[in-house]
Amino acid sequence: MPSCCPPVTRAMLIAAAAATSLLLGCATRFDNQPLNRPITAEFVRQAAAPRDIVGRDVVGLSLSGGGMRAAAFSFGVLQALAGDGGRGVDAYDDLTFISSVSGGSLTAAYVALHGREALSHMRERVLLQDLESDLRIDLLSPSNLLRLLAGGLNDRSNLAQRLDTDVFRGATFADLYRRNKPDVWINATDLYNRTPFPFTPHAFLSLCSDLPSLRVSEAVAASMAVPLVFAPVVLHTFPEDCLTPLPPGLEALLRDPTRVATDPVASVARAMQHYRDPSRMRFLKLADGGLADNQGLSSILIARALSGPAYVETVSAEALPPAQARRLREMPTRLALPAGDVDAAIAAGREATRQSPALKAYLAARSPGRP
């Protein structure tokens, strides 16, 4: 599900966001000062420690974008994986990885923090909230027009603080990792390098920054920051504070300029090199993850390649009956929906998951003796 309007290409949105924030950013004050801190030895130790999260059977999900509609659809997907109230096979405990962008990140982060218990209360506590109530939307306001030209109508005070107070309640990545499983990658877009940026330990080691102390709301707000509607979320790079080298083999990836221009892995390697160069990047500006990877698949496919065979399950409206699929497509990609639309999107997520050939194949191939 797209997280921005189809007639506008992603390249145009990235270029517009980068150019306006560069040319006009000084004219208007935004509440988007970087909140991330320099790297710590404890974080380096934690990042290097193996995480025992991969069992006999592994499910990975990618949750794409589309505002509250996508969040509700993703919630329905998770309900179906958890057995849909006894009507299906419960495979929730096999859920090992979730990669998300935009609206899907709202659900991914909430479930990562609360686990299976989130399925009993996320609808009321999150999906029925009006996250638009604090947003600037009046384009006839002169001050709003100035903000729009300067890089975005809204900033941390409009969305991230609301998420932090009412949805995630001050939770940090240290809180998120205490549950251990599923492992969640919340993806934004690096506007300067035009690459996906996942909020993961490896990405923050490249920034020489501490991830555990960062609030989860900052990552979700970055993942949902549609250009011009929201000012970019900003992170600081700390090249003078690095405690680890960049991954081996990085130089080999960057020797061929043609590969850097065409290979996403090489493009990310170049971005990591930029993060360590104080003459090139001191700040990282992040926007909606759907700009670089609207399906949220980049991070999870790399992990699949490194971890060996696994089913990676993505579900879509294509598996739905025509009337149900049409209603889902016609829902606005907003941050607030009527209860009826929320419930329809949840039901669509459940049905699409139940009908998914990949999930059926996974359940048939699970380890012998599993219920």
URBELSUL-V553135 format. One record per residue. N is the residue number from 1. RES is the residue in one small letter. D_FIRST is the distance of its C-alpha to the first C-alpha in Angstrom with 2 decimals. Layout:
N/RES/D_FIRST
N/RES/D_FIRST
//
This chain:
1/m/0.00
2/p/3.79
3/s/6.55
4/c/9.17
5/c/10.63
6/p/10.55
7/p/14.42
8/v/14.94
9/t/14.83
10/r/14.17
11/a/17.89
12/m/18.94
13/l/17.20
14/i/18.71
15/a/22.03
16/a/22.14
17/a/21.50
18/a/24.07
19/a/26.60
20/t/26.64
21/s/26.93
22/l/29.72
23/l/31.65
24/l/31.48
25/g/30.74
26/c/34.43
27/a/34.72
28/t/32.63
29/r/32.66
30/f/29.45
31/d/29.35
32/n/27.56
33/q/30.53
34/p/29.73
35/l/30.38
36/n/30.35
37/r/33.81
38/p/35.74
39/i/35.60
40/t/37.97
41/a/39.92
42/e/38.62
43/f/34.99
44/v/36.12
45/r/37.88
46/q/34.94
47/a/32.56
48/a/35.13
49/a/35.71
50/p/34.11
51/r/31.66
52/d/32.38
53/i/28.94
54/v/28.67
55/g/30.33
56/r/31.20
57/d/27.67
58/v/24.47
59/v/20.82
60/g/18.16
61/l/14.56
62/s/11.68
63/l/9.31
64/s/6.23
65/g/5.75
66/g/5.68
67/g/9.39
68/m/11.34
69/r/8.98
70/a/7.06
71/a/10.72
72/a/12.03
73/f/9.83
74/s/10.85
75/f/14.30
76/g/14.52
77/v/13.87
78/l/16.72
79/q/18.86
80/a/18.78
81/l/19.76
82/a/22.56
83/g/23.98
84/d/22.58
85/g/25.92
86/g/28.07
87/r/26.40
88/g/25.08
89/v/25.97
90/d/25.57
91/a/24.08
92/y/23.07
93/d/26.01
94/d/24.82
95/l/21.65
96/t/22.72
97/f/19.89
98/i/16.55
99/s/14.69
100/s/12.07
101/v/10.55
102/s/10.25
103/g/9.72
104/g/9.82
105/s/13.16
106/l/14.65
107/t/14.68
108/a/15.67
109/a/18.52
110/y/19.77
111/v/20.07
112/a/21.68
113/l/24.21
114/h/25.03
115/g/24.43
116/r/24.55
117/e/26.14
118/a/22.88
119/l/21.80
120/s/24.76
121/h/24.17
122/m/20.70
123/r/19.82
124/e/22.94
125/r/23.18
126/v/19.67
127/l/17.14
128/l/19.75
129/q/20.75
130/d/20.52
131/l/19.38
132/e/19.81
133/s/23.49
134/d/24.74
135/l/22.65
136/r/24.41
137/i/22.92
138/d/26.14
139/l/26.21
140/l/29.79
141/s/31.08
142/p/32.95
143/s/32.15
144/n/28.41
145/l/28.71
146/l/30.57
147/r/27.94
148/l/25.22
149/l/27.43
150/a/28.26
151/g/24.78
152/g/22.90
153/l/23.54
154/n/23.06
155/d/24.18
156/r/24.95
157/s/26.99
158/n/24.12
159/l/21.30
160/a/22.53
161/q/25.78
162/r/24.22
163/l/22.03
164/d/25.21
165/t/27.43
166/d/25.55
167/v/22.86
168/f/24.18
169/r/27.80
170/g/28.91
171/a/27.67
172/t/27.91
173/f/26.77
174/a/30.21
175/d/29.30
176/l/26.01
177/y/27.90
178/r/30.65
179/r/28.64
180/n/28.19
181/k/25.59
182/p/22.67
183/d/22.50
184/v/19.49
185/w/18.32
186/i/16.60
187/n/15.44
188/a/16.02
189/t/17.02
190/d/20.75
191/l/21.31
192/y/24.80
193/n/24.20
194/r/20.68
195/t/19.75
196/p/17.58
197/f/19.63
198/p/19.40
199/f/21.47
200/t/23.67
201/p/27.45
202/h/27.70
203/a/25.85
204/f/28.13
205/l/31.16
206/s/30.42
207/l/30.47
208/c/33.61
209/s/32.11
210/d/32.10
211/l/28.81
212/p/30.28
213/s/31.50
214/l/28.23
215/r/26.52
216/v/23.14
217/s/22.11
218/e/22.57
219/a/20.08
220/v/17.34
221/a/18.22
222/a/18.05
223/s/14.61
224/m/13.45
225/a/15.90
226/v/14.28
227/p/17.27
228/l/19.89
229/v/18.52
230/f/19.64
231/a/22.43
232/p/21.82
233/v/22.65
234/v/25.80
235/l/27.33
236/h/30.90
237/t/32.05
238/f/35.38
239/p/36.86
240/e/40.39
241/d/39.55
242/c/38.14
243/l/39.48
244/t/37.82
245/p/37.65
246/l/34.52
247/p/33.64
248/p/36.17
249/g/35.31
250/l/33.45
251/e/36.15
252/a/35.98
253/l/32.30
254/l/33.18
255/r/36.28
256/d/34.55
257/p/33.01
258/t/31.26
259/r/29.46
260/v/28.35
261/a/26.79
262/t/24.96
263/d/24.55
264/p/21.83
265/v/24.26
266/a/27.05
267/s/25.02
268/v/24.39
269/a/28.11
270/r/29.09
271/a/27.09
272/m/28.92
273/q/32.15
274/h/31.44
275/y/30.95
276/r/34.51
277/d/36.03
278/p/37.28
279/s/38.22
280/r/34.66
281/m/32.36
282/r/33.37
283/f/30.07
284/l/26.46
285/k/23.97
286/l/20.43
287/a/17.27
288/d/13.51
289/g/12.68
290/g/9.66
291/l/12.51
292/a/14.13
293/d/11.66
294/n/7.93
295/q/7.99
296/g/10.94
297/l/13.18
298/s/16.10
299/s/18.08
300/i/17.85
301/l/18.80
302/i/21.74
303/a/22.80
304/r/22.67
305/a/24.91
306/l/27.30
307/s/27.51
308/g/28.12
309/p/26.60
310/a/23.80
311/y/21.00
312/v/17.58
313/e/15.29
314/t/11.53
315/v/10.40
316/s/7.83
317/a/8.46
318/e/10.80
319/a/13.44
320/l/13.72
321/p/16.53
322/p/15.85
323/a/16.64
324/q/14.43
325/a/11.36
326/r/12.44
327/r/12.94
328/l/9.52
329/r/8.09
330/e/11.14
331/m/10.85
332/p/11.10
333/t/9.12
334/r/12.53
335/l/14.43
336/a/16.41
337/l/15.95
338/p/18.82
339/a/19.70
340/g/19.07
341/d/15.38
342/v/15.11
343/d/17.02
344/a/15.08
345/a/11.76
346/i/14.04
347/a/15.64
348/a/12.55
349/g/11.84
350/r/15.56
351/e/15.85
352/a/13.15
353/t/14.95
354/r/18.31
355/q/17.66
356/s/16.33
357/p/19.04
358/a/18.64
359/l/19.39
360/k/22.23
361/a/23.63
362/y/23.50
363/l/25.34
364/a/27.87
365/a/28.55
366/r/28.94
367/s/32.31
368/p/35.15
369/g/36.39
370/r/33.09
371/p/32.50
//
